[in-house]
């Protein structure tokens, strides 16, 4: 496994490029966006499941065993994504997946001229708000915007947005947590 930073950077770029080109050839923009979404979910899964993450790069397993693990765990994912992940696992480089995701997203912007706006809300957005978010993103970034919505009732209300790595958390749960920390850290001398 390569340890030189420049070599690793080039490998990440190759993985991202192969993934983008394969998805784009297979189904155009919709396939690319579906792969982006699946890859994001896989990264979230790997961050929450240390055993899976370690298994995908574990040198105690043969490259074939790591490939089989990818093919069985991620069988429902897009073929292009499974293939790139299988090669990465075979090479013991599954830990590079977040960097491949970043490179893949960069190519969505550069090759498709799109910016993807990820929105998380507690309830579904109405059409007027969808159009407002898209228009604002397009005006600010000078690219066609594509909205990807996800509902997460645990945020209680408000909105969480991520545009090209710029993260805005205006959810009720984060506001309540900030208020709790402020109240906890504030000392006015009146405690019992």
C-alpha positions in Angstrom: 0.0 0.0 0.0 1.4 3.4 -1.0 2.3 5.8 1.8 3.7 8.7 -0.2 1.2 11.5 0.0 1.5 12.4 -3.7 1.0 8.8 -4.7 -2.1 8.4 -2.5 -3.5 11.7 -3.8 -3.1 10.4 -7.4 -4.7 7.1 -6.4 -7.7 8.9 -4.8 -8.1 11.0 -8.0 -8.0 7.9 -10.2 -10.6 6.1 -8.0 -12.9 9.2 -8.0 -12.5 9.6 -11.8 -13.2 6.0 -12.6 -16.2 6.0 -10.3 -17.6 9.2 -11.9 -17.0 8.1 -15.5 -18.5 4.7 -14.9 -21.6 6.0 -13.2 -22.0 8.7 -15.9 -21.7 6.3 -18.7 -24.1 3.9 -17.0 -26.9 6.4 -16.5 -25.9 10.0 -16.8 -26.6 12.7 -14.2 -29.2 10.6 -12.3 -26.8 7.7 -11.9 -24.0 10.0 -10.8 -26.3 11.6 -8.2 -27.5 8.2 -7.0 -23.9 7.0 -6.6 -23.0 10.2 -4.7 -25.9 9.6 -2.3 -25.0 5.9 -1.8 -21.4 6.8 -1.2 -22.4 9.3 1.4 -24.5 6.7 3.2 -21.6 4.2 3.1 -19.3 6.7 4.6 -21.8 7.5 7.4 -22.2 3.7 7.9 -18.5 3.2 8.1 -18.1 6.0 10.6 -20.7 4.3 12.9 -19.5 0.7 12.4 -15.8 0.5 13.3 -15.7 -3.3 12.8 -16.9 -2.9 9.1 -14.4 -0.2 8.5 -11.5 -2.1 9.9 -12.5 -5.3 8.1 -12.4 -3.6 4.7 -8.7 -2.7 5.2 -7.6 -5.5 7.5 -4.5 -7.2 6.2 -5.5 -10.4 8.1 -8.1 -11.0 5.4 -7.0 -11.9 1.9 -7.8 -9.4 -0.9 -10.4 -11.8 -2.2 -12.1 -11.9 1.3 -12.2 -8.1 1.4 -13.7 -8.0 -2.1 -16.3 -10.5 -1.2 -17.2 -8.5 1.9 -17.8 -5.4 -0.2 -19.9 -7.4 -2.7 -22.0 -8.9 0.0 -22.5 -5.9 2.3 -23.0 -3.4 -0.6 -24.9 -5.7 -3.0 -27.7 -3.2 -3.5 -25.4 -0.3 -4.4 -24.7 0.8 -8.0 -22.3 -1.6 -9.8 -19.7 1.2 -10.5 -19.6 2.0 -6.8 -19.3 -1.7 -5.8 -16.5 -2.3 -8.3 -14.4 0.7 -7.2 -15.0 -0.1 -3.5 -14.0 -3.8 -4.1 -10.7 -2.7 -5.7 -10.0 -0.3 -2.9 -10.8 -3.1 -0.3 -8.6 -5.6 -2.2 -5.8 -3.1 -2.0 -6.5 -2.3 1.7 -7.4 1.3 0.9 -11.0 1.5 2.0 -10.0 4.2 4.5 -9.5 6.5 1.5 -13.3 6.4 0.7 -14.1 9.8 2.2 -11.4 11.4 0.1 -12.7 9.6 -3.0 -16.1 11.0 -2.1 -14.7 14.5 -2.1 -13.0 14.0 -5.5 -16.2 12.5 -6.9 -18.2 15.5 -5.7 -15.6 17.9 -7.2 -16.1 16.1 -10.6 -19.9 16.6 -10.3 -19.2 20.3 -10.2 -16.5 20.4 -12.8 -17.8 17.9 -15.4 -21.5 18.3 -15.0 -21.6 21.9 -13.9 -23.8 21.1 -10.9 -23.8 22.0 -7.3 -25.6 19.6 -5.0 -27.6 21.1 -2.1 -28.2 18.5 0.6 -31.1 19.4 2.8 -32.2 17.7 6.0 -35.5 18.6 7.6 -38.0 17.1 10.1 -40.8 17.4 7.5 -40.9 17.5 3.8 -40.2 20.8 2.1 -43.0 22.5 0.1 -42.4 23.4 -3.5 -42.0 27.1 -2.9 -39.2 26.5 -0.4 -37.5 24.0 -2.7 -37.5 26.6 -5.5 -36.2 29.3 -3.1 -33.3 27.1 -2.0 -32.4 26.2 -5.5 -32.6 29.8 -6.8 -30.4 31.0 -3.9 -27.8 28.3 -4.5 -27.7 28.9 -8.2 -27.3 32.7 -7.7 -24.6 32.3 -5.1 -22.6 29.6 -6.9 -23.2 30.4 -10.5 -24.0 26.7 -11.3 -27.2 24.7 -11.8 -28.3 23.4 -8.4 -29.8 20.1 -7.6 -31.6 19.6 -4.4 -31.2 16.3 -2.4 -33.7 16.1 0.4 -33.6 13.8 3.5 -36.2 13.7 6.3 -34.8 13.2 9.8 -37.5 13.7 12.5 -34.8 13.7 15.2 -33.8 17.3 14.4 -37.3 18.3 15.6 -37.6 21.2 13.2 -35.5 23.8 11.2 -33.1 22.8 8.5 -29.6 21.5 7.9 -28.0 22.4 4.6 -24.7 21.3 3.1 -23.5 22.9 -0.1 -20.1 22.0 -1.4 -18.9 21.3 2.1 -20.4 24.5 3.6 -22.5 23.2 6.4 -25.3 25.2 8.0 -27.2 23.7 10.9 -30.3 25.7 11.8 -32.1 22.7 13.3 -34.1 22.9 16.5 -32.0 20.2 18.2 -28.7 22.0 17.6 -30.2 25.3 18.8 -31.5 23.6 21.9 -28.0 22.0 22.5 -26.3 25.4 22.0 -28.7 27.0 24.5 -28.1 24.2 27.0 -24.3 24.6 26.8 -24.6 28.4 27.2 -26.8 28.0 30.2 -24.5 25.3 31.7 -21.4 27.4 31.2 -22.9 30.7 32.3 -22.3 31.4 36.0 -24.1 34.4 37.4 -23.2 33.6 41.0 -26.7 32.7 42.0 -26.3 28.9 42.1 -27.1 27.1 45.3 
